[in-house]
Amino acid sequence: MASIFQNKKSYKSSVEERGEIVTQIICFSNGNKKTFKGIKSGTIMQGEFTHFELIDGRRIYINTKNVDFFEVIKENP
């Protein structure tokens, strides 16, 4: 099965400029925080839901209206 990210045009977001693989700490409106490690920064797509792919192949979808902010940390290769 082909990844939906294979033919995605890169828009060189500021997250992608941090590195090819990053960690994101997402802070939700209700005060919860969630850390995602191993994000392929080139797969981040934004819309009503922000979604991205992890290096282990999982896809994460986040409803952006529930997010206050996120922190991006470059991972060492």
Z-matrix of the N, CA and C atoms (Angstrom, degrees):
N
C 1 1.458
C 2 1.530 1 109.27
N 3 1.288 2 117.46 1 127.55
C 4 1.453 3 122.31 2 -178.48
C 5 1.522 4 110.83 3 -76.46
N 6 1.312 5 115.14 4 144.54
C 7 1.459 6 120.65 5 177.60
C 8 1.524 7 109.52 6 -74.66
N 9 1.340 8 116.03 7 142.57
C 10 1.467 9 119.45 8 177.28
C 11 1.515 10 111.07 9 -68.71
N 12 1.327 11 117.51 10 -11.44
C 13 1.463 12 121.74 11 -176.71
C 14 1.523 13 112.55 12 -93.58
N 15 1.340 14 119.37 13 -7.18
C 16 1.457 15 121.67 14 -173.46
C 17 1.522 16 113.78 15 -61.39
N 18 1.311 17 118.33 16 -39.75
C 19 1.456 18 120.99 17 -176.20
C 20 1.524 19 112.78 18 -104.96
N 21 1.329 20 117.21 19 15.33
C 22 1.463 21 121.59 20 -177.65
C 23 1.527 22 109.85 21 -71.15
N 24 1.307 23 116.45 22 131.92
C 25 1.450 24 121.74 23 174.70
C 26 1.526 25 108.83 24 -73.72
N 27 1.310 26 116.65 25 134.55
C 28 1.460 27 120.80 26 179.17
C 29 1.525 28 109.20 27 -81.73
N 30 1.317 29 115.75 28 127.54
C 31 1.456 30 120.32 29 176.53
C 32 1.520 31 111.04 30 -101.71
N 33 1.339 32 117.11 31 8.39
C 34 1.462 33 123.21 32 177.04
C 35 1.524 34 111.14 33 48.88
N 36 1.329 35 115.29 34 60.54
C 37 1.457 36 119.84 35 176.72
C 38 1.515 37 109.40 36 -66.58
N 39 1.309 38 116.73 37 164.08
C 40 1.461 39 120.78 38 178.67
C 41 1.523 40 111.06 39 -61.68
N 42 1.333 41 117.84 40 -29.63
C 43 1.462 42 120.96 41 176.76
C 44 1.522 43 109.96 42 -66.11
N 45 1.318 44 116.50 43 -43.38
C 46 1.465 45 120.85 44 -179.68
C 47 1.523 46 111.29 45 -63.52
N 48 1.311 47 117.53 46 -30.98
C 49 1.459 48 121.46 47 178.14
C 50 1.527 49 112.30 48 -69.83
N 51 1.333 50 117.61 49 -19.06
C 52 1.471 51 121.89 50 178.69
C 53 1.523 52 111.21 51 -71.86
N 54 1.316 53 116.76 52 -27.86
C 55 1.454 54 120.57 53 179.62
C 56 1.520 55 110.96 54 156.59
N 57 1.322 56 115.57 55 167.78
C 58 1.457 57 120.63 56 -178.17
C 59 1.529 58 111.18 57 -71.81
N 60 1.334 59 116.77 58 -37.13
C 61 1.465 60 122.18 59 178.87
C 62 1.530 61 107.46 60 -121.61
N 63 1.335 62 116.32 61 127.71
C 64 1.462 63 121.19 62 -177.29
C 65 1.525 64 111.10 63 -134.46
N 66 1.332 65 114.88 64 165.39
C 67 1.451 66 123.69 65 170.41
C 68 1.515 67 106.85 66 -111.09
N 69 1.328 68 117.22 67 139.04
C 70 1.458 69 121.16 68 175.10
C 71 1.522 70 109.29 69 -122.26
N 72 1.328 71 115.11 70 133.21
C 73 1.454 72 121.64 71 170.82
C 74 1.518 73 105.53 72 -105.97
N 75 1.321 74 116.08 73 115.41
C 76 1.464 75 121.31 74 -175.84
C 77 1.520 76 108.68 75 -104.96
N 78 1.340 77 115.73 76 127.35
C 79 1.468 78 122.10 77 -179.53
C 80 1.522 79 108.51 78 -106.14
N 81 1.319 80 115.59 79 115.72
C 82 1.459 81 121.78 80 -176.38
C 83 1.526 82 111.67 81 -87.61
N 84 1.309 83 116.06 82 158.67
C 85 1.466 84 122.82 83 -176.43
C 86 1.522 85 113.01 84 -58.33
N 87 1.329 86 117.81 85 -28.78
C 88 1.465 87 120.63 86 -178.99
C 89 1.528 88 112.65 87 -84.21
N 90 1.337 89 117.51 88 3.08
C 91 1.459 90 121.77 89 178.42
C 92 1.518 91 114.70 90 98.35
N 93 1.317 92 118.12 91 -11.79
C 94 1.467 93 120.84 92 178.07
C 95 1.514 94 110.60 93 -71.70
N 96 1.331 95 115.34 94 150.81
C 97 1.463 96 122.02 95 175.17
C 98 1.513 97 108.12 96 -126.16
N 99 1.318 98 115.85 97 146.00
C 100 1.454 99 121.58 98 178.35
C 101 1.518 100 107.81 99 -137.88
N 102 1.328 101 116.44 100 132.45
C 103 1.458 102 121.99 101 179.03
C 104 1.520 103 109.72 102 -106.09
N 105 1.320 104 116.02 103 129.98
C 106 1.458 105 122.73 104 175.75
C 107 1.513 106 107.87 105 -118.12
N 108 1.330 107 116.51 106 118.93
C 109 1.460 108 121.98 107 178.69
C 110 1.519 109 109.33 108 -103.64
N 111 1.328 110 116.00 109 150.95
C 112 1.462 111 120.66 110 175.96
C 113 1.504 112 114.39 111 77.53
N 114 1.323 113 117.28 112 35.21
C 115 1.469 114 121.50 113 178.29
C 116 1.523 115 109.27 114 -81.29
N 117 1.331 116 116.17 115 128.02
C 118 1.461 117 120.60 116 172.31
C 119 1.533 118 106.60 117 -78.15
N 120 1.316 119 116.87 118 105.55
C 121 1.467 120 120.15 119 -171.71
C 122 1.527 121 113.00 120 -61.65
N 123 1.309 122 118.30 121 -26.95
C 124 1.459 123 121.53 122 178.76
C 125 1.517 124 114.00 123 -71.25
N 126 1.350 125 117.27 124 -9.90
C 127 1.467 126 120.68 125 -178.65
C 128 1.524 127 112.80 126 -98.74
N 129 1.321 128 118.26 127 -1.19
C 130 1.462 129 120.89 128 -177.38
C 131 1.520 130 109.61 129 -69.54
N 132 1.329 131 115.64 130 123.60
C 133 1.458 132 121.42 131 177.92
C 134 1.522 133 107.36 132 -127.05
N 135 1.329 134 116.83 133 135.84
C 136 1.455 135 120.75 134 -177.25
C 137 1.512 136 111.53 135 -112.67
N 138 1.311 137 114.90 136 148.78
C 139 1.452 138 124.38 137 178.45
C 140 1.516 139 106.51 138 -177.57
N 141 1.327 140 117.24 139 -148.39
C 142 1.467 141 119.40 140 174.52
C 143 1.525 142 109.25 141 -58.12
N 144 1.332 143 115.20 142 -38.34
C 145 1.460 144 121.50 143 171.99
C 146 1.523 145 107.91 144 -114.55
N 147 1.314 146 116.70 145 132.63
C 148 1.456 147 120.24 146 170.20
C 149 1.516 148 105.80 147 -86.91
N 150 1.320 149 116.95 148 134.20
C 151 1.450 150 118.62 149 176.89
C 152 1.511 151 110.92 150 -138.07
N 153 1.321 152 114.27 151 153.45
C 154 1.452 153 121.65 152 -178.03
C 155 1.521 154 109.65 153 -155.33
N 156 1.328 155 114.76 154 167.75
C 157 1.454 156 121.61 155 -178.62
C 158 1.522 157 109.39 156 -114.50
N 159 1.337 158 115.17 157 141.23
C 160 1.456 159 121.40 158 176.88
C 161 1.527 160 109.67 159 -94.38
N 162 1.327 161 117.13 160 162.25
C 163 1.465 162 120.17 161 -177.13
C 164 1.527 163 112.44 162 -63.75
N 165 1.327 164 118.19 163 -20.41
C 166 1.472 165 120.70 164 177.75
C 167 1.536 166 112.07 165 -87.11
N 168 1.338 167 117.61 166 3.33
C 169 1.457 168 122.13 167 175.62
C 170 1.518 169 115.49 168 97.44
N 171 1.346 170 118.13 169 -10.33
C 172 1.466 171 119.57 170 178.96
C 173 1.520 172 109.87 171 -69.89
N 174 1.341 173 115.66 172 149.80
C 175 1.469 174 121.99 173 173.38
C 176 1.513 175 108.16 174 -111.56
N 177 1.322 176 116.02 175 137.84
C 178 1.455 177 122.68 176 179.98
C 179 1.523 178 107.70 177 -117.01
N 180 1.345 179 116.34 178 133.98
C 181 1.464 180 123.01 179 177.13
C 182 1.522 181 107.57 180 -121.14
N 183 1.332 182 116.69 181 130.06
C 184 1.459 183 121.39 182 -177.70
C 185 1.522 184 109.19 183 -128.16
N 186 1.327 185 116.02 184 129.11
C 187 1.459 186 121.84 185 176.21
C 188 1.532 187 107.41 186 -74.62
N 189 1.319 188 117.17 187 108.63
C 190 1.467 189 121.33 188 -172.09
C 191 1.525 190 113.68 189 -67.55
N 192 1.328 191 118.51 190 -19.62
C 193 1.462 192 118.18 191 179.67
C 194 1.529 193 111.41 192 -70.62
N 195 1.338 194 117.40 193 -13.88
C 196 1.462 195 121.60 194 179.15
C 197 1.528 196 113.17 195 -98.63
N 198 1.333 197 117.54 196 8.42
C 199 1.463 198 121.43 197 -176.18
C 200 1.523 199 109.74 198 -110.58
N 201 1.350 200 115.10 199 130.36
C 202 1.465 201 119.72 200 174.56
C 203 1.528 202 110.55 201 -85.68
N 204 1.334 203 116.72 202 -48.08
C 205 1.460 204 120.62 203 178.98
C 206 1.519 205 109.61 204 -162.47
N 207 1.347 206 116.09 205 170.31
C 208 1.455 207 120.66 206 175.31
C 209 1.517 208 109.19 207 -142.84
N 210 1.305 209 114.89 208 154.08
C 211 1.459 210 122.70 209 179.01
C 212 1.519 211 107.43 210 -114.31
N 213 1.334 212 117.29 211 139.15
C 214 1.457 213 121.84 212 -178.70
C 215 1.521 214 108.77 213 -118.18
N 216 1.332 215 115.33 214 131.09
C 217 1.462 216 121.75 215 -179.19
C 218 1.512 217 108.21 216 -126.39
N 219 1.326 218 116.67 217 128.00
C 220 1.466 219 121.03 218 178.38
C 221 1.522 220 108.91 219 -71.53
N 222 1.341 221 116.01 220 135.20
C 223 1.456 222 120.55 221 176.86
C 224 1.514 223 109.23 222 -95.85
N 225 1.314 224 115.68 223 147.20
C 226 1.469 225 120.33 224 175.55
C 227 1.512 226 109.14 225 -77.80
N 228 1.352 227 116.34 226 137.74
C 229 1.474 228 119.75 227 -178.70
C 230 1.517 229 112.13 228 -65.34
